[in-house]
Amino acid sequence: MTDGPPRRRGGGRPRGGSGGPPARRGPATAEARPRGAASAPPPPIPWALLGALALLPLWWKSRSPTLGMPVADDYLFLSRLAFERPLDLFGPMGAAYYWRPLSRQAYYLLVGPWLERAPWVAALLAALLLLALYLVLLRLARRVLDHESPWAGAVAAAVACSPLLAEPARVLLAWPSAAQHLLGALFAALALERAFAGGLALSALAALLALLSNEAAFLVLPALPLVGWLRARTAPSGGRRRETLRWGAAAALVAALWAAGYLVARAHGAGLPAGGGQGARWDLLPAVVAQAFLAQLGLEAVPGGLAGPLLFVLALIALAGLAGSFARPARRRLGRAAPVLLGGLAWFLAGVVPLVFVLPDWNGWRTTIAGLGLALAFTGWLGLVSPALAGALVAFRLLALLLAPGAPVTVTSAPPPTLSSFSLPRIVRLQRTVESARRVLAAVPGLPRGAVVRYSNMPLLSEVGFNGATAPRVWRRDSTLTWRRFGGLGGFRERADVLIEFGRGRPWPAVRISPEALRLRREAFEASQSARNEAADSLLLLSLAAQPPDGRAFIGALHQSRAALAFNRGEFARAESLLDLGHGMMGDNPPYFALAARFALLRGDRAGAAEAVRRCLALDPRDPNGLDLARTLGITPAAR
């Protein structure tokens, strides 16, 4: 494709005429694109550098020592690297769904060896990919928007900043698994940019790489022939048809190559299981579109009290854009860019629709690829009306990002309340929990093959971070290792080579329980089971002495066990004091409420006893003391 006629210098008239309308561009190939699409000058250096500046507030609001640490799905992929020889390039890489060989097999081959000893490498790679996405979007916006305007670079930069200043970008930066969405978005944007530049081969290759990263990039397939038609819309009908068919054939070839690979991958375990899923909630589609819009504008994570004022500001920006759209210069610019703006809106809507199939599991980072269309449609529209409005939207995004809660510095008992189930605060909480356990287990020497590692007091909804026993098995390179909950007093009857406790309100919550303290606690349990209460209490005291003070929950459990022994001996005042001491160290737990119910019965407070029993069984429906008391009080435990 040609780059079209040279641009005029010095504002002079075109050669070949002293007045009247400028000469028409001759060759059909020069007209086979939106105005200036292939002749867009490269973006000035300052606008290219703005992407690096946009990464600074993104990093500031994501900063944490956990950036790049593996968690949850990462361990599915790391497990395949550790135990699968040779690595199956057509498999789902340990996950039950999808075939994404570029963003799984290839990506984890690259970063997997670094994730334990230097996870910052994954975060740095994510930052570089985000910067590359910015540069590609910058060139794309310069091609498809009104590049003859003196403010064209600023408008293109505003479009390109959109994904970097969106709330989902924090997850893209912090979590290695999010590369599946980041790579898909990068290659999808590159496919569009090369398509508008007329580079058929490179555009098709980028489209294939996008699909191999994330099938949500299927949007590029219908986009390629549409771009071909758009580039040739002023050519004679025969040329327009040939151009559209040529790009349509390229898209069909990409689709065929991906489909062939996917059919092979199906035989290797990739793809959604038959009968899986809950079906689409089409009645929630408007809400899903609205939520995706808010996520891309950065409003999903803004504290509730500030969301209303920010929405009002966003509405003012949109109303100003609507009013300005009726001005004659703006109408002319919008008319030339209308196919691109409408195409971007269609891209966004089509990319959001599949999210109704995963409800109620909502995660804003799933809108990353769809958000490319919103960046062009919404920011591009405002920029064509007035560059000041595009700048106002960038400032709005930046403000929303800065108002979002930062990464937590301690691990709470319950996950922070966020709309996305895997938001940045929740991911960092999981990363701190999982990494602390990895450090504890790494410090255990000589752990035998097939070891049994038990854990207690796990923060609520943190098991997903370990992906079952996958994470500990990867750490120890032992596929036979057992990882399971300690399980209250009954856990003393089972093997435990290592016991890990998770504390509350700590940056790194995992601590190892002293093997000697655990041994003495087991002997105390056996003594209590045979009614040797004095011996049991003595062993509990020895266990207290053997355990360092960092195992607060374990120490609290020892105090509560001594409280139960004192209660059985009729030492009620001492028992109540020990119970309160243990509860202060452990927090709410079934044994505490079971003994509290016995104290309530001792005082003749059946209503208080019944409430304590219900709270005991709510925490553990199988707690034996709670079930005995429920039968005594005639309480039917709630079904679970």
C-alpha positions, 0 to 999 in steps of 0.5 A: 500500500502507498502512503498517499501524497506528501503533506504540504509544507508551509501551508501552501497550495497544492501543486497544479492549481492556484485556487479552487478545490484541492486536487483529488487523490488519484490512486484507489490505494491511497483512498483505501483507508480512513483519512490519513490512516497509513500516512499518520506521522509517528507520535512525537517523543513527549507523547510516547514518554507519557506512557512511562509517566502513566505507569508511575501512579499505577505502580504507586497505587499497586506498590507492595513487596508482593508484586509478581508473587505467584498465587492461585492459578499460577500454581496450576501452571508452575505445577506443570513446569515442575512435574510434567516432562515434556511440557504439553504445548496443547494442554490447558497447563493444569487448568480445566479450561481453555488453551492459551499456549502463549500466555501459559506455556510460553509465558511460564517457561519464561517467568516461572523459574523467577517467581520464587526467588525474584517475583519482581521480574514478572512485575517488571515484565508486566510493566513493560507489556503495559508500556508496549500496549500504550505505544501500540494504542498511541500509534493506532489512535494517531492512524484512525483519529484526526491526525491533522489536528495540532492536538492529535498527539495529545488526543492519541495519548489520552486514548493510549493512557486508558488501559494504564489508568484503569483499575484492572491494570493494578491486577495486570501489574501484580498477578502473573496469571493476568498476563493471559489478559494483558498479552491478549490485549497487546496483540489484539491492539497490534493486529488493529494497528497493523491492519489500519497501516495496511500490513496484512501479514503482520496484522494476521500474525498478531491476531493469531498471537492474540488468540493464542494468548486469550480466546477473548481476543476473537474480536479481531477476527470480524474486525480485520475484514471490516478494517479492509472494507473501511480502508477501501470504502472510497475505492471503486466497488471492485477494489472495495470487494477485493480488499474486503475479501483479502482481509476476510481471507486472512481472518479466516486463515487465522481462525482456521489455524486457531481452531485446528490447534484447539481441536488438538487441544481438546483431546489434551484436556483443554476446553470447558467441561460438558454441561459445565457452567450455569448458563447465561444470565441475559437479564443481567447484561445491562448491569454487566455492561455498566459494571464493565464501563465503571471498571474501565473508568476506574470507579469500581474500587473507589470508596462508596462515599466518593463514587457518587461525586465522581459519577457526577463529574463523569456525567458533566464531562460526557454532557460537555462532549455531547453538547460540543458534538453539535459544533460544525468542526466537531461534526466534521471530525466525528463524521470522518471518524464515525466508523472507528468510534462505532466500531470501538463501541461495538468491540466493547459491547461484544467483548463484555457479552460473554461475561454473563456466562461467568456470573456471579463471579465478577472480575474487572480485569476480564474487561481488559481486551474489551476495554480497548474498544471503549478507549477508542470510542469514548476517549476518542469521541471526547478528544475529537470534540475537544482535546480539553475534554480528553485531558479532563477524562485522563485527569478523571481516571487518574483521580479515580486511581489515586482514590482507590485503596492501596495494597493491604500491609497486613492480612485480615481474617476476612477478605476486604469487601470488593466487587471483583472477587480477585481485586488487587487488595484480595490478591495481595492478601492471598500473596502475603498468606501464601508467600509466608507459608512458602518461607516457613516450609522452605526453612524446614530441613530434611522433610521426607518425601510424602510428608504431611503438612497441616495448617490451622487458623487459615484466613477466610477464603485463602485456600484458593491461594494455595490451589489445594495442595498444589503450591506446597508440592511445587515448593518442595518438588514433591507430588506426594506431599499432603497439605490439609487442615489440622481439624481441631482436637481430632487432628492430634490423632493424625500424622503431622510432620509440620504444623503451620499456623496463620496469625491475624493482623500480620504482614506475613501471617504463617508461623511454624508451630514448634515440633516439641510443643506439638508433641507435648500438646498431642500427649496432653490430648491423649491424657485428657482422653483417658481422664488424666486431667492433672497430667494433661494440664502439666503437659499443656504447661510444658507445651506452652514453655516450648512454643515461641510467642509468635504462635499466638493461636496455638498458645491461645488454644493451649489456654482454652484447653487448660480452661476446659480442664479447670472447668471439669475440676470445678475451678470455675473462676480460673477456668473463665480467666483462662478461657478469656485469655485464650479467646483474646489470642485466638478470636472466635472459635468453636471450642470457645463458644462450646465452653461459653455455653457450659458457663451459661448453663452453669448460670441458668442462662439457657438462652445464652447457652443456646446462642453460644451453641449456634455460634459454635456450630456455625463455625464448625457444624461437626464440633463434637462438644457443640453437637452434644450441647445442642442435643442437651438443649434440644437445638437442631443444627442448621443444615449445611 
